Amino acid sequence: MITIKNLLSLEGSPEELNLASDENIEIDGSGLIALPALIDPHVHFRIPGNSEKEDWRCASQAAIFGGVTTVFDMPNNNPPIVDSSSLLKKKEEINRQLDEVDIPLRYHLYLGADKDHFSEIRKCSSLVCGLKIYMGSSTGTLLIDDDQSLDTCFREAAKADLLVAVHAEDECCMRNNLSHYKNESSPAIHSKIRSPEVAQKATEKAISLAAKYKARLIILHMSTAKEVELVRMAKARGLSVYAETSPHHLFLNTKAYDKWGCKVQVNPPIRETRDQEALWKGIKEGVIDTIGTDHAPHTLAEKEQQYGCAPSGIPGIEFLLPLLLNAYNQEKLSLRDIIKLCRKKIELIYRIPSNNDWILVDINKEQNLEDHQLKTKCSWSPYGDMNLKGWPVYTICNGRIFNVERKTKDLVAL
Ligand SMILES: [Zn+2]
């Protein structure tokens, strides 16, 4: 049994937590608040194929340090995850790596939509948390850029009652923009090539297909004011359309290119402050349902290349909770909002059972997140200059309790 005494509940009243465990551990939780552990519904842990960027040994520790005990991993691997055999192989490798580090991280996998594997959608529907469709090209080779294939994906997913999760950027619109800016070399041009219209066009198309086939749809890493309005209208029509946004779209904007260059190059790109403000409003009004980190690490050497050579993607799983607790301290959202966005709504939308995992947070602790402390294999972040107020102290995952105060280099299980 794990017993934590002298905790505070969300309402500020005294609370004691008793959790089933093989070990007998009692902890004084004075000054700490207990929150349900987070789910990150959007990660790229890069296995199989790109273990130089990330693997499950490092990323599982990064997750625990970030108060995340469940992750949903994306299929744009090498080889891509497009059928039951690649799914099972991937699972075996993940389980092997989690066993090695002895971290009981919970996970689910997405199936990647692929033009040669439409019949796998129904076959794999009970094995995965959703069908990931890349409407525009990003990292990896997965891409559905013609209307007929896109139609087939939505039809098959709807028949299988499988959630469709889209990377909503219109490939054709993006290629047009690219031809205008091909001689430019500033990283900031990324936000113009992948313009708000690129996202808007794809989101419109995805919503109309969700309506046509009565498919359940989530717009991933939503980044623009216009998309917030599209999702608001879809919900008002009674469609099962949901929206996710990402920490880099909430906490960074195009000004970040000056300081961080290609490190903040990501798809869809960081936007103007007015889009950032629309996302926060979308959260307040319940139009945005979930936050997924889109944890997409690349090595520092890759990200230090010039624009055009550097790959897109930002790590995130380790900093989501401190960023959100800091935002709570700035009165941008409530602790209940955090639980809703990062746990409750994800369970409902993805239809996964609830668990008894918890995080104990010190809402007043202030510190900087230094790159050398990070557990993600890539060892960098675009938030290193921020002093954040509100940090996790313990993460409880599957009956195990981990101290995540970053006092030692290694993750300590009590
Ligand atoms: Zn992603």
Residues whose N, C-alpha, C, O or C-beta is under 5 A from the ligand:
A	BS01	ZN	D294
